Amino acid sequence: GSLSSAYCTGTNFSVPFQANFTPNDNFRVELSDAVGNFNNPISIGTGTISPITAQIPNTITSGTGYKIRIVSDNPAIISAASSALTISQKVTANIAGTTTISEGQFTNLTITFTGQGPWTYAINNGTSQTTSINTVVLSVSPIVITTYTITSISNNSCGAGIASVGATVTVNQIPLRQTACFALNGNALDSK
């Protein structure tokens, strides 16, 4: 079998291999660093038969020089490294700006994106918007306490991403002025 040349963090994929011996333990799939070195490999899957299901950790940074290999401990055998792989981070979106305002005031919320853009997002299940700017400022003026949540985030290379908890804007209502009206006796000079 063969491997794809590009993966996204969090992606599960199959790693086929062929062993010309009978091992006494598991095989392990290892991921190199971003330039293809295995000085501190990361184990991304284990199994006893081919193929092994592996997963690119969400903590891996984007890069174009990653490689994988198969390792057996008994007997101690290490396969040749794969061709270079491109790994892209899943997009993330964070919305910040929790605050308290007075009724009628505006405040800014800041949305910060990571991963490769452009990013398509929606707030509170509203209309999807697309941006190529990794920081977006949104001016809001709610009339009641409102939590703004990114309900979807995606990009073209890795699909759906991960959104943070929302930002809450609390609104202090302006108290109503009470006005009292008193009828006069019809006499403009009457002060009683």
C-alpha positions as a printed Julia matrix, in Angstrom:
192×3 Matrix{Float64}:
   0.0     0.0    0.0
   0.92    3.63  -0.13
   0.55    6.76   1.96
  -0.96   10.08   1.03
   1.49   12.97   0.82
  -0.62   15.35   2.96
  -2.4    15.04   6.31
  -4.13   17.29   8.8
  -3.58   17.19  12.55
  -6.1    14.95  14.27
  -6.46   12.8   11.14
  -6.55    9.01  11.4
  -4.98    7.09   8.51
  -3.79    3.57   7.7
  -0.1     2.72   7.46
   0.38   -0.48   5.47
   3.6    -2.51   5.8
   5.01   -5.94   5.18
   7.13   -7.83   7.74
   9.31  -10.72   6.57
   9.62  -12.09  10.09
   7.37  -13.0   13.02
   7.66  -10.36  15.75
   7.06  -11.08  19.42
   5.53   -7.67  20.1
   3.77   -4.73  18.5
   4.82   -2.62  15.59
   4.95    1.11  16.17
   4.46    3.96  13.68
   6.78    6.88  14.43
   6.6    10.46  13.16
   9.74   12.53  12.62
  10.17   16.22  13.3
   9.28   18.79  10.62
  12.58   18.33   8.78
  12.52   14.52   8.72
  14.8    13.74  11.68
  13.95   10.89  14.04
  16.09   12.13  16.96
  12.93   12.39  19.12
  10.26   10.47  17.22
   6.63   10.59  18.25
   4.69    7.32  18.38
   1.45    7.86  16.43
   0.09    4.3   16.3
   0.7     0.67  17.3
  -0.53   -2.67  16.09
   0.36   -6.32  15.52
  -0.66   -6.61  11.86
  -0.76   -4.43   8.78
  -2.19   -1.87   8.38
  -1.73    0.14  11.58
  -4.11    3.0   12.28
  -2.1     6.13  13.08
  -3.16    9.64  14.09
  -1.32   12.93  13.62
  -1.39   14.67  17.04
  -3.16   18.05  17.24
  -0.01   19.52  18.8
   2.08   19.07  15.64
   2.91   22.29  13.8
   2.43   22.64  10.06
   5.35   21.58   7.89
   6.37   19.89   4.64
   9.26   17.66   5.72
   7.68   15.15   8.11
   8.35   11.43   7.61
   7.05    8.24   9.19
   8.62    4.84   9.77
   7.67    1.45  11.25
   9.59    0.14  14.26
   9.62   -3.34  15.84
  11.33   -3.92  19.19
  11.65   -7.73  19.02
  13.44   -8.23  16.76
  14.74   -4.66  16.75
  14.06   -3.51  13.2
  13.42   -0.03  11.83
  11.95    0.47   8.37
  13.15    3.01   5.87
  11.53    6.42   6.3
   8.64    7.43   4.07
   8.82   10.21   1.53
   8.28   13.7    2.91
   4.76   14.39   4.13
   2.97   17.71   4.44
   1.11   18.17   7.71
  -1.31   21.05   8.18
  -2.83   22.14  11.46
  -6.58   22.05  11.84
  -7.85   25.55  12.08
  -8.81   27.03  15.4
 -10.8    30.12  16.25
 -10.83   32.0   19.53
 -13.32   34.74  20.33
 -12.46   37.16  23.14
 -13.98   40.3   24.6
 -16.08   39.32  27.6
 -17.13   42.61  29.16
 -19.95   44.69  30.64
 -21.42   47.66  28.81
 -24.27   50.09  29.34
 -27.37   49.82  27.21
 -26.79   51.49  23.84
 -22.98   51.2   23.97
 -20.82   49.23  21.53
 -17.91   46.94  22.39
 -15.38   45.05  20.28
 -14.98   41.28  20.16
 -11.76   39.89  18.69
 -11.69   36.64  16.71
  -8.25   35.09  16.23
  -7.67   32.24  13.76
  -4.78   29.76  13.54
  -3.92   27.28  10.82
  -3.95   28.01   7.12
  -6.53   30.5    5.83
  -8.79   31.54   4.37
 -11.16   30.71   7.22
 -14.93   30.31   7.0
 -16.78   30.86  10.26
 -20.2    31.54  11.75
 -21.14   33.19  15.04
 -24.23   31.99  16.94
 -25.31   29.89  13.92
 -25.56   33.02  11.79
 -24.52   33.49   8.18
 -21.1    32.04   7.32
 -18.36   34.55   6.55
 -14.94   34.02   4.99
 -11.79   35.96   5.79
  -8.09   35.78   4.94
  -7.17   38.0    7.9
  -6.14   36.02  11.0
  -7.59   38.59  13.44
 -11.1    40.0   12.95
 -12.64   42.71  15.14
 -16.41   42.63  15.47
 -18.32   45.58  16.95
 -21.48   44.57  18.85
 -24.21   46.37  20.82
 -26.58   43.82  22.34
 -29.66   44.97  24.27
 -29.54   42.06  26.74
 -26.75   39.8   28.04
 -25.46   37.85  25.02
 -22.84   35.14  24.59
 -21.14   35.19  21.19
 -19.91   31.73  20.18
 -18.13   30.57  17.04
 -20.48   27.78  15.97
 -18.47   26.68  12.92
 -14.91   27.14  11.69
 -13.24   25.54   8.66
 -10.74   26.03   5.88
 -10.14   24.45   2.48
  -7.21   22.23   3.46
  -8.35   20.58   6.7
 -12.1    21.1    6.87
 -13.82   21.61  10.23
 -11.71   23.07  12.99
 -11.9    23.73  16.71
 -13.58   26.79  18.26
 -13.09   28.2   21.74
 -15.66   29.02  24.37
 -17.62   32.2   23.64
 -17.35   35.79  24.83
 -20.18   37.19  26.96
 -21.32   40.79  26.85
 -23.39   41.82  29.88
 -25.64   44.83  29.43
 -26.45   47.2   32.28
 -29.92   48.51  31.61
 -30.47   52.25  31.91
 -33.05   52.78  34.67
 -36.32   54.3   33.59
 -37.04   57.79  34.91
 -40.29   57.99  36.71
 -42.31   61.12  36.1
 -45.34   62.02  38.16
 -48.1    64.21  36.81
 -50.34   66.17  39.14
 -53.5    67.9   38.02
 -54.07   71.46  39.17
 -57.42   72.77  40.3
 -57.61   74.93  37.26
 -56.07   77.84  39.04
 -52.57   78.61  37.87
 -51.82   80.28  41.18
 -52.95   77.32  43.24
 -49.92   75.72  44.9
 -51.88   73.48  47.25
